[in-house]
Amino acid sequence: MEVQEKIEKALNNIRPALQMDGGDVEFLKYEDGTVYVKLLGACGGCPMSTMTLKLFIEERLKEEVPEVKEVVQV
């Protein structure tokens, strides 16, 4: 399985939690250990979005996809 496929699979596992709060995440690209995403819906304008990105999305992706070094919001 390619890194991109593993990232998509991991994000699909994360989505329900984000959607419960009216948000979502869109995978844009993977490059040199960095995953680029866009936070959507309620997550896009939420003051806690940085924490959601780093403490939830990034941590989960690192656990499930060892190649991921960081997650960046575009």
C-alpha positions in Angstrom: 0.0 0.0 0.0 1.4 3.4 -1.0 1.9 6.1 1.7 -0.9 8.2 0.1 -3.3 5.3 0.4 -2.4 4.8 4.0 -2.9 8.5 4.7 -6.4 8.4 3.1 -7.3 5.3 5.1 -6.2 7.0 8.4 -8.1 10.2 7.6 -11.2 8.1 6.9 -10.9 6.8 10.4 -10.5 10.3 11.8 -13.3 11.9 9.9 -16.3 10.7 12.0 -14.9 12.5 15.1 -14.5 15.7 13.1 -17.9 15.4 11.5 -19.6 15.0 14.9 -18.5 18.6 15.6 -19.6 19.8 12.1 -16.1 19.7 10.5 -14.0 17.6 8.2 -10.5 17.3 6.7 -9.5 17.2 3.1 -6.2 15.6 2.0 -4.3 17.7 -0.5 -0.9 16.1 -0.9 2.0 14.2 0.7 5.5 15.4 0.1 8.8 14.5 1.9 7.1 13.3 5.1 4.7 16.3 5.3 0.9 15.9 4.8 -0.9 18.9 3.6 -4.6 19.1 4.5 -7.4 21.6 4.5 -9.8 21.8 7.5 -13.4 22.2 6.4 -16.7 23.2 7.9 -16.7 24.1 11.6 -13.0 23.0 11.8 -12.0 25.7 9.3 -12.8 28.6 11.5 -12.5 27.1 14.9 -10.1 28.7 17.4 -9.1 25.1 18.5 -8.3 24.1 14.9 -4.5 24.2 15.5 -4.8 21.9 18.5 -7.1 19.6 16.5 -4.6 19.5 13.7 -1.5 18.9 15.8 -2.8 16.9 18.8 -5.5 14.8 17.0 -4.9 14.6 13.2 -1.1 14.7 13.2 -0.8 12.2 16.1 -3.2 9.7 14.6 -1.5 9.9 11.2 1.9 9.4 12.7 0.7 6.3 14.6 -0.9 4.8 11.5 1.6 6.0 8.9 5.2 6.0 10.1 6.4 7.9 7.1 4.4 11.0 8.2 6.6 13.5 10.0 4.2 16.4 10.3 0.7 17.7 9.1 0.3 21.2 7.8 -2.9 23.1 7.2 -3.1 24.9 3.8 
